[in-house]
Amino acid sequence: VKFCHKQSGLAGDISVDNRLALLNTRFLQLCAEADERVRPLVYAVRLWAKRQGLAGEGGRWGPARPLGGRGGAALTSFSAGNPAGGGPLLNNYALTLLVLFFLQMRSPPVLPTVARLRDLAGDEDRAVVAGWDCSFPRDAASLEPSTNTESPGECRDGGSRRNPGIPALPSPFDSAGSLLAEFFRVFGDFDFSAQVISLREGRALPLPPPTTPEANEGLKLGPLNLQDPFELSHNVAANVNEKTAARFGRCCRDAAKYCRSLQYRRKSSKGRAWGLTRLFQPGAVEPGAANAGAFLVSIPLDAGGGAQQLRKEPRGRGPWFWEACAAIAFVLRDVLKCSC
């Protein structure tokens, strides 16, 4: 049952006897507590995806089939993105799992694999739900500390030890901002349709032969294959079509290129948006954009003759005139910080 609290605007789900959803939520909470970089990186990726039209509108946590596909509890520490993943768009759960998978692939890893978490689980942490092994430690303090403390900018040659088919990752950066740039670089070159993203193994698995029905636990394959960490037969991104998957990769490549540019690292001398501010603007880093880096303000003129109507209004002081004035005032006051 989905509900919305009118006074606060907060949305939520009520689910009865849904242990998989509860354990999925606890798993995400464990990852967020395991490393301080997880929360800001997840939020940044989801905000970026939302602004690029890859994850729709909304601000509540939870996919169309929340937390494993059966509804369930909410994890309110992350907020940007598409709550329901309607249509072919990515949902919050899928975006979060992509970030966790990326952090598993770091060398050394920031987060352990789900298989490693299962080995670390104590007797009190053992859980099997609907035949799926959902065992992992409940306390982040019981996890092995990550050794991901190398200096920023140092690179290594060769392929990734976990994923021979993926270009080698530079050594980890100690800031979430640098990790964000690496996230874009990795998934900009990722072949989603030819692999299965497995958080259980912490690596990309090859697609099973079509003649093997038992392969990948009956996972439904598509343009983007993202396996749930516990319910292995569930492709979290099964709703994503080829167009969205291709655009996600293209947007990641554009963002990675922008993160290498001077516009990302240096403040604009012309007062234009730069750094993360520009990255989070819709389409601002796409190559060929005539107004790349500009702050765009939409004025809702009617396409069916708004401009002509503006010219016909007496002395140009009708509703369209005031719409334009309001937009200009916004730019002067809130963007350029003018005191006039």
Order of alpha helices (4+ residues) and beta strands (2+ residues): beta-beta-alpha-alpha-alpha-alpha-alpha-beta-beta-alpha-beta-beta-beta-alpha-alpha-alpha-alpha-alpha
